Amino acid sequence: MGKRLLTCSALLVLCFAGFPSLARTAAALPADDIEVAHSFDRTDYVNGEFGNLTLTIRSLGGQGIRIRSVLVHTDWRSSNESYEAEPASDPLLNATGDTCIYRKEFRIPQMAKAAGHVWNMTVNYTNVDSPDSNKTWRSENLTDLKVSDFEVVIYPDSKTITAGQRAVFTVTIWGKNGFSKVVALRYDAIAGHDYEHRIEDYCYPGWVKGSGASSLQIRTNSSSPAGKYRISLWGTCEDGYTVSGDWTYTGIQKHVHADLTVNPAPKAFVDISANCAAQLGIAAVILLAVITAWLFASEKRREGKDERQPPW
């Protein structure tokens, strides 16, 4: 009997000794006393573009809560980054249903991931009645922050025509991850360093919204210089920014190249064209001479007739 009492006493001592530890563990766990909703000012950000995230924190418990900090974690670069959101209203929630607003302006890096991007947020807060109570609310990984992108494709990448013909290329804009912005399309074509005969224009149509196709057309004539032309095609989105060294430029620009070979027109065609032009010129001169002679003759006849009329 004495041994049993001793054993029970020892077990009770161990149990009571463990209670403080269990209590501390329970206190460290985050309680379900807040909820966090978020929204972005749009859903199709592009590289280099600024955006805004709004967080609305709502109290669910009956006791006062003070928000200490809000962090937004991203993975759009090679390493995770954290940005602290700023309070837009009083971060003290006194009753169930009270809300406070946090906002964070951010900028999409130039080399951000267009797909597979995830992010999350962390809220640190305390109970007003227990200033030393540190609680943490953390969201699961989220994917609704979209980083959009686009690609410019030209087909075919090379073509051969004869001077006097027209070259047609198909231009396609491939939007990625919900891209829905406008991309302007322009091109130029240069044979070597012959900038004097440079050909430049907009595609038709000159812009594509989101994903779509356009047409690049180069018209030549029989006197167009023969040779190999390098076609440069630019697709420019005015939203977002491009960073180059210490300079930052408005808009995102992507370009591709294609080759156009222009063969000289057949000599017979050139000779015939020249002869036709010469013959047309001679015929015009002869016709002008005939019309002039006829006018002079008509005028003489009219003058002679007037002289034969009686003065009355």
Summary of the structure (lengths in Angstrom):
residues: 312
radius of gyration: 40.2
end to end distance: 170.9
largest distance: 171.8
contacts: 841
relative contact order: 0.12
helix: 23%
strand: 49%
